[in-house]
Amino acid sequence: MIIQQIVETVREGQKSAECLVLLVGRPGSGKSKLLRELSSIRGWQYVNCRTFLSEELLEMVPKMRAQEAPRLITGALEALKPEVVVLDDMQVLFAPVLQVDPLNLLKHLSRKFSVVAAWPGQFDGAKLVAATSGQPEPKVYDAKGLTIVQIE
């Protein structure tokens, strides 16, 4: 069962300095449903990334957003005191107005929290692609070292 696979993957990840698990699947593949189930079954903290779009972040000079976003989001998550945080609706973090690199942000968060995130894009075995609206070109990342669970 996919939920058990994710739980075991998180347990393994918690043994290292960073615990980041990306759920990758096409739109409609059930990533959000899985995150809500994990939250309900395991008691993990479900967070819709739209909640990170605070007035404080949006009122900053654009160049400062990339530097301050990790601090603001970390603070918001610390207030929740999560064992594991599950992040949904990540495509909002790709908005050009934010000036944030979502994968670097997730890596930063995973040093402080165990993170399971629904990735808006695809994985081809070597590259992680973020396909989001509002971007002229999809962002492509090297997937080396990333923990990815593909959702069919």
Secondary structure as the mmCIF struct_conf table of DSSP 4:
data_model
#
loop_
_struct_conf.conf_type_id
_struct_conf.id
_struct_conf.beg_label_comp_id
_struct_conf.beg_label_asym_id
_struct_conf.beg_label_seq_id
_struct_conf.end_label_comp_id
_struct_conf.end_label_asym_id
_struct_conf.end_label_seq_id
HELX_RH_AL_P HELX_RH_AL_P1 ILE A 2 GLY A 13
TURN_TY1_P TURN_TY1_P1 GLN A 14 LYS A 15
BEND BEND1 SER A 16 ALA A 17
STRN STRN1 CYS A 19 GLY A 25
TURN_TY1_P TURN_TY1_P2 PRO A 27 GLY A 28
BEND BEND2 SER A 29 GLY A 30
HELX_RH_AL_P HELX_RH_AL_P2 LYS A 31 ARG A 42
STRN STRN2 GLN A 45 ASN A 48
HELX_RH_3T_P HELX_RH_3T_P1 CYS A 49 PHE A 52
HELX_RH_AL_P HELX_RH_AL_P3 GLU A 55 LEU A 58
TURN_TY1_P TURN_TY1_P3 GLU A 59 GLU A 59
BEND BEND3 MET A 60 MET A 60
HELX_RH_AL_P HELX_RH_AL_P4 PRO A 62 LEU A 80
BEND BEND4 GLU A 83 GLU A 83
STRN STRN3 VAL A 84 ASP A 88
HELX_RH_3T_P HELX_RH_3T_P2 MET A 90 PHE A 94
HELX_RH_3T_P HELX_RH_3T_P3 PRO A 96 LEU A 98
HELX_RH_AL_P HELX_RH_AL_P5 PRO A 102 SER A 110
TURN_TY1_P TURN_TY1_P4 ARG A 111 LYS A 112
BEND BEND5 PHE A 113 PHE A 113
STRN STRN4 SER A 114 PHE A 123
BEND BEND6 GLY A 125 ALA A 126
STRN STRN5 LYS A 127 ALA A 130
TURN_TY1_P TURN_TY1_P5 SER A 133 GLY A 134
BEND BEND7 PRO A 136 GLU A 137
STRN STRN6 LYS A 139 ASP A 142
TURN_TY1_P TURN_TY1_P6 LYS A 144 GLY A 145
STRN STRN7 THR A 147 GLN A 150
#
